[in-house]
Amino acid sequence: MTGLFGSRVFIVGKDIQKEDIQEFYYTISSSTFPPEYQRYHFFIQDQKPYFYHEKREGEVFPLTEEYITVSGKKELSEAEWNQFYQFIKDGEVIARQESITSGDRGPFLYLYWKNDRSKIQQFSFGSYQAMKDFEEYCIKLSQ
């Protein structure tokens, strides 16, 4: 399948299988006052799935690591990893493009997989509902 500007589109579940997924980042960042930053990170480490989250809050921009107010990491069960996969299944991955919009808050979504060649990583959910369900799931995991 070909996407906007002729770039190849890869579909999670069709072109990218669950066992190919290495990392997934979901980041919302804002330079508004006060600035805010939230990241959810799903990844494989030592052949085990993990979830990491962090929130940064402060009165200055950019919010560096010293402004992390909440963070945590947990190993995921097979059922939790499968649930994560169901949210991203049917999503599209295209060649990575940097945002040219100043102050865009995102979300910025990147999927790293075994055959991405460090270029094909920009993710979009298959539906708006899948993205909202994913966000709720991340909030649940981070508590």
C-alpha positions as CSV (number, residue, x, y, z in Angstrom):
1,M,0.0,0.0,0.0
2,T,1.2,3.5,-0.7
3,G,0.5,6.5,1.5
4,L,0.7,10.2,1.2
5,F,3.6,11.4,-1.0
6,G,4.2,7.9,-2.3
7,S,5.7,6.4,0.9
8,R,5.0,2.7,1.6
9,V,2.5,2.0,4.3
10,F,2.9,-1.0,6.6
11,I,-0.1,-2.3,8.5
12,V,0.4,-3.8,12.0
13,G,-1.0,-7.3,12.0
14,K,-0.5,-7.7,8.3
15,D,3.0,-6.4,7.4
16,I,4.3,-6.1,10.9
17,Q,3.6,-9.1,13.3
18,K,3.5,-9.0,17.0
19,E,6.8,-10.8,17.4
20,D,8.5,-8.2,15.2
21,I,7.7,-5.3,17.6
22,Q,10.6,-4.0,19.6
23,E,9.4,-0.6,21.0
24,F,6.5,1.7,20.8
25,Y,6.5,5.3,22.0
26,Y,3.5,7.6,22.6
27,T,4.5,11.1,23.6
28,I,2.5,14.3,24.2
29,S,4.6,17.4,24.8
30,S,3.5,21.0,25.0
31,S,5.5,24.2,25.1
32,T,2.5,26.1,26.4
33,F,2.5,27.5,29.9
34,P,2.8,25.6,32.0
35,P,4.6,23.1,29.8
36,E,3.6,19.4,30.1
37,Y,5.1,16.1,28.9
38,Q,3.7,12.6,29.1
39,R,5.3,9.5,27.6
40,Y,4.2,5.9,27.4
41,H,6.8,3.3,26.2
42,F,6.2,-0.3,25.5
43,F,9.3,-2.4,24.8
44,I,11.1,-5.7,24.8
45,Q,14.1,-6.2,27.1
46,D,15.8,-9.6,27.6
47,Q,12.9,-11.2,25.6
48,K,10.3,-9.8,28.1
49,P,7.7,-7.1,27.5
50,Y,7.8,-4.0,29.6
51,F,5.8,-0.8,30.1
52,Y,7.4,2.5,31.2
53,H,5.7,5.8,31.7
54,E,6.9,9.3,32.8
55,K,5.3,12.6,33.4
56,R,7.2,15.9,33.5
57,E,5.9,19.0,35.1
58,G,7.4,22.4,35.7
59,E,7.5,26.1,35.0
60,V,10.2,26.2,32.4
61,F,10.7,24.9,28.8
62,P,12.1,22.5,27.9
63,L,11.2,20.0,30.6
64,T,14.3,17.9,31.0
65,E,14.6,14.7,33.0
66,E,15.1,16.7,36.3
67,Y,11.4,17.6,36.0
68,I,10.1,14.1,36.1
69,T,7.3,14.0,38.7
70,V,5.9,10.5,38.1
71,S,7.5,7.5,36.5
72,G,7.5,3.8,36.6
73,K,8.4,0.6,34.9
74,K,6.7,-2.8,35.0
75,E,7.1,-6.1,33.3
76,L,4.0,-7.0,31.4
77,S,2.2,-10.4,31.5
78,E,1.5,-12.1,28.2
79,A,-2.2,-11.0,28.5
80,E,-1.1,-7.3,29.0
81,W,1.2,-7.4,26.0
82,N,-1.5,-9.0,23.9
83,Q,-3.9,-6.2,25.0
84,F,-1.3,-3.6,24.0
85,Y,-1.0,-5.3,20.6
86,Q,-4.8,-5.3,20.0
87,F,-4.8,-1.5,20.4
88,I,-2.0,-1.0,17.8
89,K,-3.2,-3.8,15.4
90,D,-4.5,-2.3,12.1
91,G,-2.5,0.8,12.7
92,E,-0.3,2.2,9.9
93,V,3.5,2.8,9.9
94,I,5.2,5.0,7.4
95,A,8.7,6.5,6.9
96,R,9.5,8.8,9.8
97,Q,8.9,12.5,9.2
98,E,9.9,15.2,11.7
99,S,7.1,17.6,12.6
100,I,7.5,21.0,11.1
101,T,4.7,22.5,13.2
102,S,6.1,24.7,15.9
103,G,4.6,23.9,19.3
104,D,2.7,20.8,18.1
105,R,1.8,18.8,21.2
106,G,1.4,15.5,19.4
107,P,0.8,12.8,20.2
108,F,4.0,11.6,18.6
109,L,3.9,7.9,17.9
110,Y,6.8,5.7,16.8
111,L,6.9,1.9,16.4
112,Y,10.3,0.3,16.1
113,W,10.2,-3.2,14.6
114,K,12.7,-5.8,13.4
115,N,12.7,-4.7,9.7
116,D,12.2,-1.0,10.0
117,R,15.8,-0.2,8.8
118,S,15.7,2.8,11.3
119,K,13.4,4.7,8.9
120,I,9.9,3.3,8.9
121,Q,8.6,4.2,12.3
122,Q,5.9,6.8,12.3
123,F,2.7,5.2,13.6
124,S,-1.0,6.1,13.4
125,F,-3.8,4.2,15.1
126,G,-6.3,2.3,12.9
127,S,-9.1,4.4,14.5
128,Y,-9.7,7.2,16.9
129,Q,-11.4,4.8,19.3
130,A,-8.3,2.5,19.3
131,M,-6.2,5.5,20.3
132,K,-8.6,6.6,23.1
133,D,-8.8,3.0,24.4
134,F,-5.0,2.8,24.3
135,E,-4.7,6.0,26.4
136,E,-7.1,4.6,29.0
137,Y,-5.1,1.4,29.1
138,C,-1.9,3.3,29.7
139,I,-3.4,5.3,32.5
140,K,-4.6,2.0,34.1
141,L,-1.1,0.4,33.7
142,S,0.6,3.5,35.2
143,Q,-1.4,3.4,38.4
